Amino acid sequence: MPRPVSFLAVLTPTEVREFLPEPLLSQVRALSPEFRLIDPLATNEAAFARDFAAMNPEVLLGCWKTPLLAEALPSRLRYVCYITGSVKRLVTRTHLERGLLVTNWGGSISRTVAECALFHMIACLRNAAHWAVAMHQPGVGAWKNSYSDARSLFSRTVGIHGFGPVARELVALLKPWGCPVTVFAPDATADLARAHGVERAASLETLFSENQIIVELAPLIPATTGIIDEKMLRLIRPGGVFINVGRGAVVDEAALLRVAREGKIAIGLDVYTEEPLPANSGFRTLPAVSLTPHIAGPTIDRYPDAGAFAVKNLRAYAEDRPLEAVITPEVYDFST
């Protein structure tokens, strides 16, 4: 049986509706005789800090709009269950070092991000960005003879930079296409690679030069910021594909635009250094570039997956069972 725990949920009405539709919200309420729900948009930072301290909850349930926590936390607070991804918008490393338990959505939305990577891969190979414009132009009558180099994904070699939950889901999604997959990541051990049926690249340069499709999924940390530069991008052979559904700033976008304008490789992007993507961005004018506006995941219909994962962790906490997707100081350092 769950033990009594005081829960404070700091969520907007929209976040509640999207992430915790019934019966999920009722399941959270049932876990705590002391459950409070606050709309962070209905108060200011100072008032929230006062109310937070006065309520002194043991568990905080947060989401995108939950304010950054002060260094001094309420005395009873032991666990922060963050429904979404990067906890750096909510807690500091110092909080973790002091023993605060924090979890996020873990791998609950990874399959939808992987699905978007797969979408861009096929879109690039089939020239979807070109046809999305050409076939809808009245009076033009564009047909395949004007641009007929569509290619298939079957048996293409795929290199993945990064090997977190999204990369692992992508490996599983690629199995029907028979694509040999190579990965490069500091945490891609031999045992982990073997378990997922992938090879490990000896270096990032090898990953880019020896695969037909490159998928960028490395986390954005100081060590990876701008790591994909022009030299790296030019290692992709003509006819290759570069996909980024990870973080925009991992790539030198000015260099990527120069390479894209040459038209020798196809490019698919869901993330950018500056978001929203500026209206005058050079990427918008290029027919060989597939663009989506940071919608990889979760898709709106899959938001409850993250909510259900949070409820699972809250229940585990109330029952003194191990939690999933715990953010340690080390995980914090290597997270976006």
Buried (B, 14 or more C-beta within 10 A) or exposed (E): EBEEBBBBBBBBEEBBEBBBEEEBBEBBBBBBEBBEBBBBEEBEEEEBBEBBBEBBBBBBBBBBBBBEBBEEBBEEBBBBBBBBBBBEBBBBEEBBEEEBBBBBBBBBBBBBBBBBBBBBBBBBBBBBBBBEEBEEEEEEEBEEEEEEEEBEBEEBBBBBBBBBBBBBBBBEBBEEBEBBBBBBBEEBEEEBBEEBEBBBBEEBEBBBBBBBBBBBBBBBBEEBBBBBEEEBBBBBEEEBBBBBBBBBBBBBBEBBBBBBBEEBBBBBBBBBBEEEBEEEBBBEEBBBBBBBEBBBBBBEEBBBBBBBBBBBBBBBBBEEEEBBBBBEEEBBEBBB
